[in-house]
């Protein structure tokens, strides 16, 4: 055993025996055999196979993940990568069939941290009954990458797929839970703020919850409000459907501690990422049934109707504020920065 | 979502709006506040909707980043180019100087760091042998924090480019400018926690206009506006505290002593206004060794403050709304700002752009 066994070395990405050892000892044991195709992860072939579905449409998505810090309150980059891709499929109305996992690691990264990351990736996948069927590992030199980056692709099956452009006047807008948790938890964990909070990220796979509402029908549009938060997701939905999304701010669920930090930093909880939530635009006739079903799931217990679809300002989001004012809620510009005073 | 102390209660807000409507005179009233946080609250909560058409509220020189003149940014760029690590608040790095913004200086290889306080710059100076500059902007809320660092045995490689400014002096100057037509001021709650009431009275008593200190929750702001209108109706003009849960009449005496110990009054430049006597600070001679203007030879020559077509100067003096500027939202957006009011996150233009601008019907 060399002194480097507890850290990633360039050899771990070189395709030889060291890499085989890394995969055999630190990756493969976390993943059960796939039931979706003849050639799966354990075959270690150049690719994996999936059986074609009998009906429905195939949905494919991909996402790259970098996060600082890699381990944050409520999760880590492994859980984030798995949930991110599963959620992209879920909000397309797609049952996840399989995921891929490509990891790029900086030399000297702690092996124990790799284990934690892979384990939480695997647990999140298992929670949604989804196999990992292929993967890739690369190692880069010190300073060539900041710690670790993960890319995942996911394939799912939808019947039919739900887009984010289908909002119709009269529809009801709802969210599956509290807004701003992930973004504010990460903000609070930044060391320069010297904050001691109990904020945790909401990162999780929402597929088990979304699965329960798909049979009800009536979902006209769905999105996961990740980067740019609820504000970005709603603006995309209104712009693509050329409708007006009318929000009632007092109905948007926000945790008190998230709101408190948000007031302190001058950053709106509506503009920061969520990693375990969905925003839905639904047929008003089915809205109550969808809401009730969401609330029966642990991840959806704070689900709420937050507004409706109108026509007054096509392509814009309008919000009646807590206090009774009214303003546009526009697309956030980029990374929010705290104000001076 | 719930907000602290129910200070956004819509029923009470409606009651205050009714009071405002009753108190408002039939003639137009222009109220000016001088605080980015006030503008943020007014715009974010959509509070202009509660005001009658005759009552207008505008942000004056309330964004510390926006009022910092080109010369000060040029000085910071020059110090960065001389090899010092330059620490400053986030959006200061994007304000245009004559040649470069600090952000552009960084992409040319200068070491520019974003910090949240003077103390962070001091900690950085302890960890390095290099020169560390703290580019100190801000009103009376940040001035005591800079003073505290300089009183706490700072490392010798730390220097400060003092650009701190005083709000009451600028409020007085605005009243003398042609075309401002200000009927009353809403004074900033957080600056007032430090200053108390006296500095406003000293600067502004002779103008006999209402000065009401306002907090930052929606009801705080509507209440302050109601008190301004009540003074106007009664023909009064005095300093009134509508934010007593945070602002003591005498202010924060400990912080005032910190400022007094480290700084003395100086004539300083304000973008959009020009130089104002005694409206800012310089270090007292006991602290001269930390003065960046002495440690680095600042050239001083600086290009024009005027940006063709940009009405920032009018926005900063409450003579125009952001929407009055032909560049607003077209050539000038937060992603590619032309003037400083679009750069600073507390600038009126940036706030109007990000939070939906003028009130919806």
Interface residues (C-beta under 8 A of the other chain):
Chain A: X192 X193 X249 X250 X252 X253 X254 X256 X259 X260 X263 X266 X268 X269 X318 X319 X320 X321 X322 X323 X324 X325 X326 X327 X328 X329 X330 X332 X333 X334 X337 X338 X339 X340 X341
Chain B: X1 X2 X3 X4 X8 X9 X10 X13 X14 X36 X37 X40 X43 X44 X45 X46 X47 X48 X49 X50 X64 X65 X89 X90 X91 X115 X116 X120 X137 X138 X139 X141 X142 X190 X218 X219 X334 X335 X345 X346 X353 X354 X355 X356 X357 X359 X360
